[in-house]
Amino acid sequence: MARHASMGCFDGRYDLAIVNHNETMRSLRRAAVRSRIMVIHGVVPALEWPVLGADAYVSVSEYVASFVPVRSTVIGNPIDVDHFVPTGAVNSTLTRVAMVSNHESPATEILQEACSRLGVELDLVGLNTKLGPTSDPKSAMDAADLVVGVGRTALEAMACGRNVYCMGPRGADGMITWGNVDELARWNFNGAKSGALPTAGRLAAGLAAGYDPSRSLRGYVVAHHAPGVVAQQYLDLAESVGWRQRVFPALARRGPKALMSPRMMTALDPLLREWQGRTARDGRPGVLSALG
């Protein structure tokens, strides 16, 4: 493995770079890398916005891909399924709930009221909560029968064999089951499919009726998000990139650094979508039509 002194100075040749942020992409513009894959995890953080110069792009869900100007391959986030494993049995009736989230939102207050109505214990884990942030969310998941959360939290809790209710700042999509897991995965389990939060009464009813102590979606996470599975998808994508696909990214990297700015990608958004035959609305795709 080649060593590097800084983000802008590499002293070796690389077969593949899997890049998470646009500033890193810009730092790699002169590096000796055969293939560059830029990964977009979200559409809000400025560092996540794609830039020109990558040989291929990856979005972690179809929801994210629908916002990205360039065509991207959907590859989910890896989950450490050797660490997030079922530990201990859950209760036959819903007794303890954990919400694992660093985002303050009305969802927290609604869940508190719902759990109070049901008479079940609630642990709030994350920034600005009673239990505070943790470097070991698995402990909170192990102690719960049901976990409330979105994104990575939902996947890690499923790997732990817990019931998972998909709810966060963007809305609530309900209990994750074998019947809806593929559909909710397209939205990265972010709650945005519904785009709305339930009342405390409806949430309490949904938790009570939807809880199933025999339900485990660990097999889904292992099949789709185990590190080996995800790594192979990246390797396959890198191998699929032909020389014709590398020409334009190489030109962008050799041009002025401003070519590889988020501003440039934003300016080219409508042209890129038209060239790719993708539906655009106000410079961005219609998410519902893109996913529907």
C-alpha positions as CSV (number, residue, x, y, z in Angstrom):
1,M,0.0,0.0,0.0
2,A,1.5,3.3,-1.0
3,R,2.0,6.0,1.7
4,H,0.9,9.6,1.3
5,A,2.1,12.7,3.2
6,S,-1.1,14.7,2.6
7,M,-4.3,14.6,0.6
8,G,-2.5,16.4,-2.2
9,C,0.6,14.3,-2.4
10,F,0.6,10.6,-3.3
11,D,3.8,8.6,-3.9
12,G,2.4,5.5,-5.6
13,R,0.1,4.2,-8.2
14,Y,-3.4,3.0,-7.3
15,D,-5.8,0.7,-9.1
16,L,-8.9,2.1,-7.5
17,A,-10.0,5.1,-5.4
18,I,-13.4,5.0,-3.7
19,V,-14.0,8.7,-2.8
20,N,-16.5,10.0,-0.4
21,H,-16.3,13.8,-0.7
22,N,-15.8,16.3,-3.5
23,E,-12.8,17.9,-1.8
24,T,-11.1,14.5,-1.8
25,M,-11.9,14.1,-5.5
26,R,-10.2,17.4,-6.2
27,S,-7.2,16.4,-4.1
28,L,-6.9,13.3,-6.2
29,R,-7.0,15.0,-9.6
30,R,-3.3,14.6,-10.2
31,A,-2.8,11.3,-8.5
32,A,-1.9,8.1,-10.4
33,V,-5.2,6.3,-10.1
34,R,-6.6,4.0,-12.7
35,S,-10.3,4.2,-11.6
36,R,-12.0,6.8,-9.5
37,I,-15.5,6.1,-8.0
38,M,-17.2,8.9,-6.2
39,V,-19.8,7.9,-3.6
40,I,-22.8,10.1,-2.8
41,H,-24.4,9.4,0.6
42,G,-26.8,12.3,0.7
43,V,-28.0,15.4,-1.1
44,V,-27.9,18.0,1.7
45,P,-24.2,18.2,2.9
46,A,-22.2,20.3,0.5
47,L,-19.2,17.9,0.6
48,E,-21.5,15.1,-0.8
49,W,-22.4,17.0,-4.0
50,P,-20.7,15.2,-7.0
51,V,-18.1,16.9,-9.1
52,L,-16.7,16.1,-12.6
53,G,-13.6,13.9,-12.8
54,A,-14.9,10.5,-11.5
55,D,-14.9,7.5,-13.8
56,A,-18.1,6.3,-12.2
57,Y,-20.5,7.4,-9.5
58,V,-22.3,5.5,-6.8
59,S,-25.4,6.6,-4.8
60,V,-26.3,4.7,-1.6
61,S,-30.0,4.5,-2.6
62,E,-32.3,5.2,-5.5
63,Y,-33.6,8.2,-3.6
64,V,-30.1,9.8,-3.5
65,A,-29.5,8.8,-7.2
66,S,-32.6,10.6,-8.3
67,F,-31.1,13.9,-7.1
68,V,-27.7,13.4,-8.6
69,P,-27.1,15.1,-12.0
70,V,-24.9,12.3,-13.3
71,R,-26.0,8.7,-13.8
72,S,-24.9,6.6,-10.8
73,T,-25.0,3.0,-9.7
74,V,-26.9,2.2,-6.5
75,I,-24.7,0.4,-4.0
76,G,-25.9,0.3,-0.4
77,N,-23.8,1.2,2.7
78,P,-21.8,-1.7,4.2
79,I,-22.9,-2.9,7.6
80,D,-20.6,-4.7,10.0
81,V,-22.7,-7.9,10.3
82,D,-20.1,-9.6,12.5
83,H,-20.5,-6.8,15.1
84,F,-24.2,-6.2,14.7
85,V,-25.6,-9.6,15.6
86,P,-28.6,-10.7,17.6
87,T,-27.8,-10.8,21.3
88,G,-30.4,-12.2,23.6
89,A,-34.1,-12.7,22.9
90,V,-36.7,-10.0,22.6
91,N,-39.8,-10.0,24.8
92,S,-43.0,-11.7,23.6
93,T,-44.8,-8.4,24.0
94,L,-43.4,-5.0,23.3
95,T,-41.7,-3.8,26.5
96,R,-38.7,-1.6,25.6
97,V,-38.1,0.8,22.7
98,A,-34.9,2.6,21.7
99,M,-34.7,5.6,19.4
100,V,-31.2,6.0,18.1
101,S,-30.7,9.4,16.3
102,N,-28.6,12.5,16.5
103,H,-31.3,14.6,15.0
104,E,-33.8,16.6,17.1
105,S,-37.2,16.6,15.5
106,P,-40.9,16.4,16.4
107,A,-40.6,12.6,15.9
108,T,-38.9,12.4,19.3
109,E,-41.8,14.0,21.2
110,I,-44.4,12.0,19.3
111,L,-42.5,8.7,20.2
112,Q,-42.3,9.7,23.8
113,E,-46.0,10.3,24.0
114,A,-46.8,7.0,22.1
115,C,-44.6,5.0,24.5
116,S,-46.2,6.7,27.5
117,R,-49.6,5.6,26.2
118,L,-48.4,2.0,25.7
119,G,-46.7,1.9,29.1
120,V,-43.4,0.8,27.5
121,E,-39.8,1.9,28.4
122,L,-38.1,4.3,25.9
123,D,-34.4,4.9,25.6
124,L,-33.3,8.0,23.6
125,V,-29.7,7.6,22.4
126,G,-27.9,10.3,20.5
127,L,-26.9,14.0,20.7
128,N,-29.0,16.1,23.0
129,T,-30.7,13.1,24.5
130,K,-30.9,11.8,28.1
131,L,-28.5,9.0,27.4
132,G,-26.3,11.1,25.1
133,P,-24.2,10.0,22.1
134,T,-22.6,6.6,22.1
135,S,-19.8,4.9,20.2
136,D,-21.6,1.6,20.7
137,P,-25.2,1.8,19.4
138,K,-25.4,-2.0,19.5
139,S,-25.8,-1.9,23.3
140,A,-28.9,0.2,23.0
141,M,-30.3,-2.0,20.3
142,D,-29.5,-5.2,22.3
143,A,-31.5,-3.8,25.3
144,A,-34.6,-3.0,23.1
145,D,-37.3,-5.1,21.6
146,L,-37.9,-2.5,18.9
147,V,-35.6,0.2,17.5
148,V,-36.9,3.5,16.0
149,G,-34.5,5.1,13.5
150,V,-33.6,5.8,9.9
151,G,-30.7,5.0,7.5
152,R,-27.8,3.2,9.0
153,T,-29.6,2.9,12.4
154,A,-32.4,0.9,10.7
155,L,-30.0,-1.4,8.9
156,E,-27.8,-2.0,12.0
157,A,-30.9,-2.7,14.1
158,M,-32.2,-5.2,11.5
159,A,-28.8,-6.9,11.6
160,C,-29.3,-7.2,15.4
161,G,-32.6,-9.0,14.8
162,R,-34.7,-6.3,16.3
163,N,-38.1,-5.0,15.0
164,V,-37.5,-1.7,13.4
165,Y,-39.9,1.2,13.0
166,C,-38.7,3.6,10.3
167,M,-39.2,7.1,11.6
168,G,-37.1,10.3,11.7
169,P,-37.1,14.0,10.9
170,R,-38.4,13.5,7.3
171,G,-41.3,11.3,8.2
172,A,-42.4,7.8,9.2
173,D,-42.7,4.8,6.9
174,G,-43.8,2.4,9.6
175,M,-42.6,-1.0,10.6
176,I,-40.1,-2.6,8.3
177,T,-41.2,-6.0,7.2
178,W,-40.2,-8.6,4.6
179,G,-43.2,-7.2,2.6
180,N,-41.9,-3.6,2.4
181,V,-38.1,-3.8,3.0
182,D,-37.2,-3.6,-0.7
183,E,-39.4,-0.6,-1.3
184,L,-38.1,1.3,1.8
185,A,-34.5,0.4,0.8
186,R,-35.0,2.5,-2.3
187,W,-35.5,5.5,0.0
188,N,-32.5,4.4,2.2
189,F,-35.0,3.8,5.1
190,N,-35.1,7.6,5.6
191,G,-38.8,8.1,6.3
192,A,-39.2,10.3,3.3
193,K,-41.5,8.0,1.3
194,S,-44.5,9.1,3.4
195,G,-43.1,12.5,4.1
196,A,-45.3,12.8,7.2
197,L,-45.3,12.0,10.9
198,P,-48.1,10.1,12.6
199,T,-50.0,11.4,15.6
200,A,-48.9,9.9,19.0
201,G,-52.1,7.8,19.0
202,R,-51.6,6.4,15.5
203,L,-48.0,5.7,16.3
204,A,-48.9,3.8,19.5
205,A,-51.4,1.7,17.6
206,G,-48.9,1.0,14.9
207,L,-46.2,-0.1,17.4
208,A,-48.5,-2.4,19.3
209,A,-50.1,-4.0,16.2
210,G,-46.9,-4.2,14.2
211,Y,-44.6,-5.7,16.8
212,D,-43.7,-9.3,16.0
213,P,-41.1,-11.0,18.3
214,S,-40.4,-13.7,15.7
215,R,-39.6,-11.2,12.9
216,S,-35.9,-10.8,11.9
217,L,-34.6,-9.1,8.8
218,R,-31.0,-9.9,9.5
219,G,-30.9,-12.1,6.4
220,Y,-31.8,-9.1,4.3
221,V,-28.9,-7.0,5.7
222,V,-26.4,-9.9,5.3
223,A,-27.5,-10.5,1.7
224,H,-27.3,-6.8,0.6
225,H,-25.0,-4.9,3.0
226,A,-22.3,-7.3,4.3
227,P,-18.9,-5.7,3.6
228,G,-17.8,-8.5,1.3
229,V,-21.0,-8.1,-0.8
230,V,-20.6,-4.3,-1.1
231,A,-16.8,-4.5,-1.8
232,Q,-17.5,-6.9,-4.7
233,Q,-20.0,-4.6,-6.2
234,Y,-17.5,-1.8,-6.2
235,L,-14.8,-4.0,-7.8
236,D,-17.3,-5.1,-10.5
237,L,-18.2,-1.5,-11.2
238,A,-14.6,-0.5,-11.5
239,E,-14.0,-3.4,-14.0
240,S,-17.0,-2.4,-16.0
241,V,-15.7,1.1,-16.8
242,G,-14.4,1.2,-20.4
243,W,-11.8,3.5,-21.9
244,R,-14.5,5.6,-23.6
245,Q,-16.0,6.4,-20.2
246,R,-12.6,7.5,-18.9
247,V,-12.0,10.1,-21.6
248,F,-14.1,13.0,-20.4
249,P,-13.3,12.5,-16.7
250,A,-9.6,12.6,-17.6
251,L,-10.0,15.8,-19.5
252,A,-11.9,17.4,-16.5
253,R,-9.0,16.4,-14.2
254,R,-6.5,18.0,-16.5
255,G,-8.4,21.2,-16.9
256,P,-8.7,24.1,-14.5
257,K,-9.5,23.1,-11.0
258,A,-12.7,25.1,-11.1
259,L,-14.0,22.4,-13.5
260,M,-14.2,20.0,-10.6
261,S,-16.3,22.3,-8.4
262,P,-19.8,21.6,-7.1
263,R,-20.8,24.9,-8.7
264,M,-19.8,23.6,-12.1
265,M,-21.8,20.4,-11.7
266,T,-24.8,22.4,-10.6
267,A,-24.5,24.6,-13.7
268,L,-24.3,21.5,-15.9
269,D,-27.2,19.8,-14.2
270,P,-29.9,20.4,-16.8
271,L,-27.6,19.6,-19.7
272,L,-26.4,16.4,-18.1
273,R,-30.0,15.2,-17.5
274,E,-31.0,16.0,-21.0
275,W,-28.0,14.2,-22.4
276,Q,-28.8,11.1,-20.3
277,G,-32.5,11.2,-21.0
278,R,-33.4,11.7,-17.4
279,T,-36.5,13.7,-16.3
280,A,-35.8,16.9,-14.6
281,R,-37.9,19.3,-12.6
282,D,-36.6,22.7,-11.5
283,G,-33.1,21.4,-12.2
284,R,-33.7,18.3,-10.1
285,P,-35.6,15.1,-10.8
286,G,-39.1,14.5,-9.6
287,V,-38.3,12.1,-6.8
288,L,-41.7,10.4,-6.8
289,S,-41.7,9.8,-10.5
290,A,-38.0,8.7,-10.4
291,L,-38.8,6.1,-7.8
292,G,-42.3,5.2,-8.8
